[in-house]
Amino acid sequence: MKHSQLIGILAALSLIGSCFLPWIELSSQHAMFNGFYGKVNDQLTFGRQWIPHSFFALISIVCFSIQKIGAKRTNIFIACVNLGWAFKNYILFSMCRQGECPQVKIGLILIVFFSLTIQVMTFLPKIKIKTNDE
């Protein structure tokens, strides 16, 4: 695909931005949580999930930019780990606890969408193949 590398870079940047959008809302706590702030109380804390997503997205951006086959293969692995992390966050954040189910907001859905987009774009690299004509 001609523009897969650019789409992958834009999806990675959008993934970082989606970490700061609201992910869930707990109506009993009157609180909105995202990837930057996830502490409900001392017993329940989601942590700062923007750090791993940003780390994986930045590595993906670098690998999308490098036109070497090793970088493209590494990018497939990094994007797979990022997609797994996004699924983990979706399950963890949207899970019902003590009879209360949180309301899922757009940020959590966008995290999974952009991670999936990055993964698909890693399978479509634009790379020049050298042939040895003898």
Stockholm file with secondary structure:
# STOCKHOLM 1.0

chainA/1-134         MKHSQLIGILAALSLIGSCFLPWIELSSQHAMFNGFYGKVNDQLTFGRQWIPHSFFALISIVCFSIQKIGAKRTNIFIACVNLGWAFKNYILFSMCRQGECPQVKIGLILIVFFSLTIQVMTFLPKIKIKTNDE
#=GR chainA/1-134 SS CTTHHHHHHHHHHHHHHHTTSCCEEETTTTEEECSSCCBCSSSCBCCCTHHHHHHHHHHHHHHHHCCSHHHHHHHHHHHHHHHHHHHHHHHHHHCCBTTBCCEECHHHHHHHHHHHHHHHHHTSCCCCCCCCCC
#=GC SS_cons         CTTHHHHHHHHHHHHHHHTTSCCEEETTTTEEECSSCCBCSSSCBCCCTHHHHHHHHHHHHHHHHCCSHHHHHHHHHHHHHHHHHHHHHHHHHHCCBTTBCCEECHHHHHHHHHHHHHHHHHTSCCCCCCCCCC
//
